[in-house]
């Protein structure tokens, strides 16, 4: 089982297929893990795209059902996760790559583009998460209930207060838009983006559409796309076509 290790961080990852590298960020919020690609998202891109790309995915640091671990970096929560993704690509000798992310993958993709714009060639944001004024503390409450307790049980050195501080820094203090970047930043993104909107509290339609309207090189999938097997298949094919179109020539 492959692990990428850096100081006190240990990231479990898997690969499938060959071709231009495609980093896949599973859904599931802070419990994002490889198992989520089977249980929690509309399709498994590791399986569907392994004939097209070198697919790479990892358990998120400290996900309850995953094997990755590392410290809670309260002052830089999103950047710490980006460090893990970029560090894994470095470990594999990959500079440029495509990204496809579900749910929390949306904010993470924006942060990767902010930190490493020369490395992310194009990105597909599938059912991206974002801030909704209707549910301002949704992510704090969900993770306080579903992510924090198993982490504290597994890691006695991590306290409930530390979880509170981390979630407050990650979500409450950044309670606007897509958490990681501003609207002005999205308006400046030159990276091609594919947006596949959803319409549930954790994946607000309004935030996804605002990204699509602001980003100058964006396109949309059909909507709704998760309501039937045929629509999911259309979105799968659209994402494949989009990613293939933007991968660099050999």
C-alpha positions as CSV (number, residue, x, y, z in Angstrom):
1,X,0.0,0.0,0.0
2,X,1.7,3.3,-1.1
3,X,2.1,6.2,1.3
4,X,3.5,9.6,0.8
5,X,5.3,10.8,3.9
6,X,6.5,14.3,4.9
7,X,7.6,15.0,8.4
8,X,4.5,14.1,10.6
9,X,2.1,13.8,7.6
10,X,1.3,10.4,6.1
11,X,-0.9,10.2,3.0
12,X,-2.4,7.0,1.6
13,X,-2.9,7.1,-2.1
14,X,-3.8,4.8,-5.1
15,X,-3.2,5.0,-8.8
16,X,-5.0,3.5,-11.8
17,X,-4.4,3.7,-15.5
18,X,-1.9,5.6,-17.5
19,X,-1.6,8.8,-19.5
20,X,-1.6,12.4,-18.5
21,X,-2.0,12.7,-14.7
22,X,-5.5,13.3,-13.2
23,X,-5.7,14.1,-9.5
24,X,-9.1,13.0,-8.2
25,X,-10.4,14.5,-4.9
26,X,-13.2,12.3,-3.5
27,X,-16.3,13.8,-1.9
28,X,-17.4,13.4,1.7
29,X,-16.1,16.7,3.2
30,X,-13.4,16.2,5.7
31,X,-14.1,12.5,5.6
32,X,-13.1,12.4,2.0
33,X,-11.4,9.1,1.2
34,X,-10.9,6.6,-1.6
35,X,-13.9,4.6,-0.3
36,X,-16.0,7.7,-0.9
37,X,-15.5,7.1,-4.6
38,X,-17.6,3.9,-4.3
39,X,-20.1,5.0,-1.7
40,X,-20.7,8.7,-1.8
41,X,-20.4,10.2,-5.3
42,X,-22.5,9.6,-8.5
43,X,-19.6,7.8,-10.4
44,X,-16.1,6.5,-9.7
45,X,-13.7,8.4,-11.9
46,X,-10.8,6.1,-10.9
47,X,-12.7,3.4,-12.7
48,X,-14.3,5.4,-15.5
49,X,-11.2,7.4,-16.6
50,X,-8.4,4.8,-16.0
51,X,-8.2,4.2,-19.8
52,X,-7.8,7.9,-20.5
53,X,-5.5,9.2,-17.7
54,X,-3.1,8.3,-15.0
55,X,-5.6,8.6,-12.2
56,X,-4.3,9.4,-8.7
57,X,-6.4,9.8,-5.6
58,X,-5.8,9.9,-1.8
59,X,-7.5,9.7,1.5
60,X,-7.8,13.2,2.9
61,X,-5.6,13.8,6.0
62,X,-7.5,12.6,9.1
63,X,-10.6,11.4,7.3
64,X,-12.4,8.9,9.6
65,X,-12.5,6.1,7.1
66,X,-9.1,6.7,5.6
67,X,-5.5,5.9,6.3
68,X,-4.0,9.3,6.0
69,X,-2.9,11.3,9.1
70,X,-1.3,14.5,10.0
71,X,-1.6,17.5,12.4
72,X,-4.5,20.0,12.6
73,X,-3.0,23.2,11.2
74,X,-5.4,25.6,12.6
75,X,-3.9,28.7,11.1
76,X,-3.8,27.3,7.5
77,X,-6.4,24.5,7.2
78,X,-7.0,24.6,3.5
79,X,-3.4,25.3,2.6
80,X,-2.3,22.2,4.7
81,X,-4.6,20.0,2.5
82,X,-3.2,21.6,-0.6
83,X,0.3,20.9,0.6
84,X,-0.6,17.2,0.8
85,X,-1.9,17.2,-2.8
86,X,1.0,19.1,-4.2
87,X,3.5,17.2,-2.2
88,X,2.0,13.9,-3.5
89,X,2.4,15.1,-7.0
90,X,6.0,16.1,-6.3
91,X,6.6,12.6,-4.8
92,X,5.3,11.1,-8.0
93,X,7.5,13.3,-10.2
94,X,4.5,15.2,-11.6
95,X,4.5,18.9,-12.3
96,X,1.5,19.6,-14.5
97,X,-1.8,17.7,-13.9
98,X,-5.6,17.8,-14.3
99,X,-7.9,17.8,-11.4
100,X,-11.4,16.4,-10.8
101,X,-13.0,17.0,-7.4
102,X,-16.3,16.3,-5.8
103,X,-17.9,18.3,-3.0
104,X,-15.0,19.6,-0.9
105,X,-12.9,19.2,-4.0
106,X,-14.4,22.4,-5.3
107,X,-12.8,24.7,-2.7
108,X,-9.7,22.6,-2.8
109,X,-9.3,23.1,-6.6
110,X,-9.6,26.8,-6.2
111,X,-6.9,26.8,-3.6
112,X,-4.6,24.6,-5.7
113,X,-5.0,27.1,-8.6
114,X,-4.3,30.0,-6.2
115,X,-1.1,28.3,-4.9
116,X,0.1,26.6,-8.1
117,X,-1.5,28.1,-11.1
118,X,1.3,26.8,-13.4
119,X,0.6,23.2,-12.4
120,X,-3.2,22.8,-12.7
121,X,-3.9,22.5,-16.4
122,X,-7.7,22.3,-16.1
123,X,-10.2,21.2,-13.5
124,X,-13.7,19.7,-13.2
125,X,-15.7,20.7,-10.2
126,X,-18.4,18.1,-9.6
127,X,-21.2,19.0,-7.2
128,X,-18.9,21.6,-5.5
129,X,-19.4,22.7,-2.0
130,X,-19.7,26.3,-1.1
131,X,-21.2,28.8,1.4
132,X,-25.0,29.2,1.6
133,X,-26.4,32.1,3.7
134,X,-29.4,29.8,4.3
135,X,-27.2,27.4,6.2
136,X,-24.3,29.5,7.6
137,X,-22.9,27.0,10.1
138,X,-23.7,23.8,8.1
139,X,-20.1,22.7,7.6
140,X,-19.1,23.5,11.2
141,X,-22.0,21.5,12.6
142,X,-21.7,18.5,10.3
143,X,-18.0,18.1,10.9
144,X,-18.3,18.8,14.6
145,X,-20.7,15.8,14.7
146,X,-19.3,13.4,12.0
147,X,-15.6,14.2,11.7
148,X,-14.4,15.5,15.1
149,X,-15.5,12.7,17.5
150,X,-13.9,9.8,15.6
151,X,-10.7,11.8,15.1
152,X,-10.5,12.5,18.9
153,X,-11.2,8.9,19.7
154,X,-8.5,7.7,17.3
155,X,-6.0,10.4,18.3
156,X,-6.1,11.2,22.0
157,X,-3.7,14.1,21.6
158,X,-6.4,15.9,19.6
159,X,-9.0,17.5,21.8
160,X,-12.5,18.8,21.2
161,X,-11.3,22.4,21.6
162,X,-8.7,21.8,18.9
163,X,-11.4,20.5,16.6
164,X,-13.5,23.6,17.3
165,X,-10.6,25.9,16.5
166,X,-9.8,24.0,13.3
167,X,-13.4,24.0,12.0
168,X,-13.8,27.7,13.0
169,X,-10.7,28.6,11.0
170,X,-11.7,26.4,8.1
171,X,-15.3,27.4,7.7
172,X,-16.8,29.9,10.2
173,X,-14.1,32.6,9.7
174,X,-14.2,32.1,5.9
175,X,-18.0,31.9,5.7
176,X,-18.5,33.3,2.2
177,X,-18.6,32.0,-1.4
178,X,-16.2,29.0,-1.8
179,X,-14.2,29.4,1.5
180,X,-10.8,29.4,-0.1
181,X,-10.7,32.3,-2.6
182,X,-12.6,35.6,-3.3
183,X,-14.9,36.4,-6.2
184,X,-12.2,38.7,-7.6
185,X,-9.8,35.8,-7.6
186,X,-12.3,33.5,-9.5
187,X,-12.8,36.3,-12.0
188,X,-9.1,36.3,-12.7
189,X,-8.7,32.5,-13.1
190,X,-7.4,31.6,-16.6
191,X,-7.4,27.8,-15.9
192,X,-10.3,26.1,-17.8
193,X,-13.0,25.0,-15.4
194,X,-15.9,22.6,-15.9
195,X,-18.7,23.1,-13.3
196,X,-21.3,20.4,-12.6
197,X,-23.8,22.1,-10.2
198,X,-25.8,20.4,-7.5
199,X,-28.6,21.9,-5.4
200,X,-28.4,20.6,-1.8
201,X,-27.4,22.5,1.3
202,X,-23.8,21.3,1.2
203,X,-23.5,21.9,-2.6
204,X,-25.4,25.1,-3.2
205,X,-26.5,25.7,-6.7
206,X,-26.0,29.5,-6.4
207,X,-22.4,29.2,-5.4
208,X,-21.6,26.8,-8.3
209,X,-23.3,29.1,-10.8
210,X,-21.6,32.1,-9.5
211,X,-18.2,30.4,-10.1
212,X,-19.4,29.5,-13.6
213,X,-20.4,33.1,-14.3
214,X,-17.3,34.6,-12.9
215,X,-14.5,32.4,-14.2
216,X,-13.6,33.5,-17.8
217,X,-12.7,30.0,-19.1
218,X,-15.6,28.0,-17.6
219,X,-18.3,25.8,-19.0
220,X,-21.3,24.0,-17.5
221,X,-22.5,20.4,-17.6
222,X,-26.2,19.7,-18.0
223,X,-28.3,20.4,-15.0
224,X,-29.7,18.5,-13.3
225,X,-27.2,15.8,-14.0
226,X,-27.6,13.4,-11.0
227,X,-31.3,12.7,-11.4
228,X,-31.0,9.7,-13.7
229,X,-28.4,7.2,-14.9
230,X,-28.5,8.7,-18.4
231,X,-27.8,12.2,-17.2
232,X,-24.9,11.0,-15.0
233,X,-23.5,9.2,-18.1
234,X,-23.8,12.5,-20.0
235,X,-21.8,14.3,-17.3
236,X,-19.2,11.5,-17.2
237,X,-18.7,11.8,-20.9
238,X,-18.7,15.6,-20.8
239,X,-16.0,15.7,-18.1
240,X,-13.9,13.2,-20.0
241,X,-14.1,15.3,-23.2
242,X,-13.3,18.4,-21.3
243,X,-10.3,17.0,-19.6
244,X,-9.0,15.4,-22.8
245,X,-9.4,18.6,-24.7
246,X,-7.3,20.5,-22.2
247,X,-4.5,18.1,-21.5
248,X,-1.2,19.2,-23.1
249,X,0.0,17.6,-26.2
250,X,2.8,15.1,-25.8
